[in-house]
């Protein structure tokens, strides 16, 4: 019992210090997500992101530190946007924090969280118009991968095989021991073992595929730049089918798999009287794979990256004047012009929200 009491006291003191640090920051952002615990009760995590200023011995600011603090779990009282937003506002109030200093909110893509009419982000924005909503980038990337996988049958089958390989070894202690002994004898990538697919993390699919291959063979501006690099890479890969095929062929040969495209029986369509032409179908298996699997998967990824990250690009564009690189490289006149535009746009946005709230 004594150790539990000590843990409780340390927890309360830590929570108190973190809350004080958030209060000392000029602004903060909130990040929340819900998940079921082992007793099937929905728990909402409470996370704050804020900046703290470090001072030198003379009391002058010398550095800016970005902090992210977790303050606890809370039992979810209701699943609707109104119920969740009311609970969030109540939690913030109990912390002694002012919602007027909230400048950002980050949730997943569930309709009750991101809904533009009744979602949590809308309810919070009605209270504080400056609290800009940003969809969780990691969750967004997972949705992009899911869309690319579920809409292409061959891709779905591929990841199903990856999962079944894990199940084959994972459900047998003897088979897992044999695999582990082989891994320990490997000269490269010694720490890598096969993994099951993670349904909620986009990187989990890469980890699972990379592990299988080995065994058998930021800030917002930076995030936007990485997305652009990803888009450029997708466009580049679209023109490099032969290179990708060669790499796949080398891996297949290493695994003693015959590197050839599966030949499928083509479905014939009856030609009706009066039709001038027949459906033109790809008969070559390689061309069929290139068009229906390779191109289609890349096109889905490119389209989803454009669609799902529109909000992120808008936020980056709006706040670009506050980026350190802008502050360093822009002239005084350019900085003044961009800052004036930023103030004007922010003021207009707040006035629109205030007008809607007053009208309602």
Secondary structure, 3 states (H helix, E strand, C coil): CHHHHHHHHHHHHHHHHHHHHHHHCCCEEEEEEEEECCCCCEEEEEEEEEEEEEECCCCCEEEEEEEEEEEEEEECCCCCHHHHHHHHHHHHHHCCCCHHHEEEEEECCCHHHHCCCCCHHHHHHHHCCCCEEEECHHHHHHHHHHHHHHCCHHHHHHHHHHHHHHHHHHCCHHHHHHHHHHHHHCCCCCCCCCCCCCCCCHHHHHHHHHHHHHHHCCCHHHHHHHHHHHHHHHHHHHCCHHHHHHHHHHHHHHCCCCCCCCCCCCCCCCCCCCCCCCCCCCCCHHHHHHHHHHHHHHHHHHHHHHHHCHHHHHHHHHCHHHCHHHHHHCCHHHHHHHHHHHHHHHHHHHHHHHHHHHHC
